[in-house]
Amino acid sequence: MIQDIGSRALAETFFKHSGLYNLYERRLESQIVKNSLPNHIAIILDGNRRWAKYNFMGIRKGHFKGADKAEELLNWIHDLGIRITTLYVLSTENLDRKDDEVDNIYHLLQIKLERLLNDIRIHRRRMKIKAIGNVKLLPPDLQEVLRKLEANTADYDSMFLNIALAYGGQEELVDAVKKVASMAKMGELCVEDIDEKIIESCLYTSHLPQPEPDLILRTSGEKRLSGFLIWQSAYSELVFMDVFWPEFRKIDLMRAIRTYQRRKRRYGK
């Protein structure tokens, strides 16, 4: 498999520098913008560690490369006019990894989020940023920069960026049930009135104009959601791509969107 990845990397390098890449990228973009684009895309950023392994690099390098790719992604999303993006960055299960790896991830997140805090593009694009997950499990400094990001972008509503950190889909549902139970206990809600809308109002994504992703994309070749947006993904279109996150390109994003556009969404009807 290592040999296959090396051969693909060489082929991609030739393709990108031959001029054909830019030509294909422009052609692909001109095709997808003619059709209905997803309003909300959710992405599971998977494969940083395996990319590092197959390129004979340390895990830390894989996470740094993946974080750089996430920055690129925000530009692509803006260029295509996609309004809502949810990124699965760190699960509650990830917190059980070795201390040095988790500490490196925290350090990297601190750097990238502080850079985002001072990025003029966020304000120019009026992008509302929110962390979803059990952020109380994160280090205090990381919680602080997240609070600043949320406060500084609280009034924006042109674009939405949700960063899933210390996130678990089952935990999200448990938290929602607790909120509903508390409202019922306080007499604010009758049991008979509990419906889908009430539950949705208690989820981490309740602030969004459209909590449900139209498209959920996962990189690295894994074909599962790993608890990501369990409730919200009921009718999402799923696309799994055999590319590690650090290798992800704009044409991969556009290919996923093209796949989404070719499907007929029936919502169970």
Secondary structure by P-SEA (a helix, b strand, c coil): caaaaaaaaaaaaaaaacaaaaaaaaaaaaaaaacccccbbbbccccaaaaaaaacccaaaaaaaaaaaaaaaaaaaaaacccbbbbbccccccccccaaaaaaaaaaaaaaaaaaaacccccccbbbbbbccccccccaaaaaaaaaaaaaacccccbbbbbbccccaaaaaaaaaaaaaaaaaacccccccccaaaaaaaccccccccccccbbbbccccccccccccccccbbbbbbbccccccccaaaaaaaaaaaaaccccccc
